[in-house]
Amino acid sequence: MSDQALLILYGSQTGTAQDTAQRIARQAKRRRLQVRTMPLDGYNIATLISESTVVFVCATTGQGDPPDNMRNFWKFIFRKALPAGSLCQLDCAVLGLGDSSYPKFNFVAKKLHKRLQQLGASMLLPVGLADDQHELGSDAVIDPWLLSFWQRFYTLHPSLKALPSLKEDEALPPTFSFNFLEGDSDVASLATPAEQTMISSSCPFSAKLLSNTRVTDVSHFQDVRLFDFDITGSNIEFSAGDVVMMRPCNAAEDVQQFCQLLKLDPESRFTLSPTESTPVPARLLQPCSVRYLVESYLDIAAVPRRSFFELLLTFATNELEREKLAEFSSAAGQDDLHAYCSRPRRTALEVLADFPHTTAEIKVDYLLDLFPEIQPRSFSIASSLKAHPNKLQILVAVVRYKTKLYKPRRGLCSNWLASLNPEKEEVYVPLWVKKGTLKFPKDQDTPVIMVGPGTGVAPFRSAIQERTAEGKEANVLFFGCRSKSKDFYFKAEWEEKIKAGHLTLFTAFSRDQENKVYVQHRIRENAELLMDLIANKNACFYIAGNAKEMPGSVRDALKTIFQQQGTVSSDAAEQMVVAMEQSGRLQSETWS
């Protein structure tokens, strides 16, 4: 190994940026370079001035926000007190992972690139802006960007080019080694400690599930559930707009199939030893059972990334399977990989079953390199502590759909939650709460206009409950669904609020008549009321729901109202919408 150190720092919310950072690290190791990889908040930023070459891999979340594991770094790097030339010794590059369907596409990477330049860092190449919406996914940008990066790197360090590289299909050492234990040695307790201080991702609260209720009609195609958790004794506090986080478990049948394919005994126990500087994941308490590892940690039900195939290739001895895996790992084979994996949403477990000879060769030490950790899922909280003390409720659409594959596709978390039956036995779900992106006005008289079709209504139910408890009665809700009789969530609750004078409700039932009616149509129909609330009463406007077309259509409807009611040009109306966004009077929370 060369002593030329390369540092790769990542900010990752769902694991994609982490996966990309690890992929760059593997390329560096194949080039016999010394490399360290870590989350930005796990790195001592004061030592950045003494690094020689750093690659930053950053995702953008929500409305242009940095991921949770780089928030401290983000605050630090934008301190006004940092001297302009403080990073003049540093060579670095920034690779951004984003989604161009969001308005602040790759905002974090762009802003970081600019800030590093301001601090005097030498940028090796332009910021890479990978786009999830590209037909070949992020790799369409990442592959050429990495080629350019290595060319620049070797221009700066020409002597390192002479080091013999490992081939792509040669195995690198695993990150951890498994030490299996004989007999019935105790497995560390995996329960949440009774003494809880700060509830967080590393110390979640085990909340008792009180009910799991289907809220759509049984004849309706979509199964939507309201889950009610008891958080007594947790000291968890939340406000309208906040989100709850939880980690799902893999289905028992998937755990069983995985253990059979890899010839693992689910009851066997092991401890982990790092082979390099990477610490053992804190969630894998030592010793650990194979069952717990597969059920609660390894993400075997996700659609695998390209890195999964690159690693599988290093185990392949069967010629046909080896050929296919080599193709899926190459830049030229990304179209075929997309058609095989991403488009039909094939899971990692199904891929293992499709490559039986290779799967039989997988060494257990590589499990944590092959499979990423199950990522926590976030849900808008659908209740208020003021209306339901010690309770936390969420509204969840159970994700099930067909692709060309025989088995229907299932969302891991929603199906896991749906499978929990508190009427049969006591069920506890480890969870924690995070500040959301939606902020509601403190002023008593400021009206709020909320647009939440489908499960997008969840944060607004929380807001309406909270606001009415505080005596804030200027609440306007636009709710849309398919049918008044099948998926009109919280109908009885809204009727009570209307009767009490706490809510003005406009509904759009898209399939109850020949012409489809959506929330944006109802917004246009009520142009005069909305203009009065926004222009004369300083109302705040909120949008929540599916990121696909609805947010854009609602924004356009708002623009139309400004044009017509305010008799201004299209450009001026657009400026009014932008000004509302910038001042926080127009906020969105959307998900894909």
Helices and strands as residue ranges (DSSP letters): E 5-11, H 16-30, E 34-39, G 40-42, G 45-50, E 53-59, G 68-70, H 71-77, E 91-98, H 107-118, E 122-123, E 128-131, H 139-156, G 158-162, E 176-180, E 205-214, E 224-230, E 243-246, H 252-261, E 269-274, E 288-289, H 290-292, I 293-297, H 306-313, H 319-329, H 334-337, I 338-342, H 348-354, H 356-361, G 364-366, H 367-370, E 377-380, E 391-397, E 400-401, E 409-410, H 412-419, E 428-434, E 448-451, G 454-457, H 458-469, E 475-481, H 491-499, E 504-509, H 519-525, H 527-531, I 532-536, H 537-537, E 540-546, H 550-565, H 570-583, E 586-591
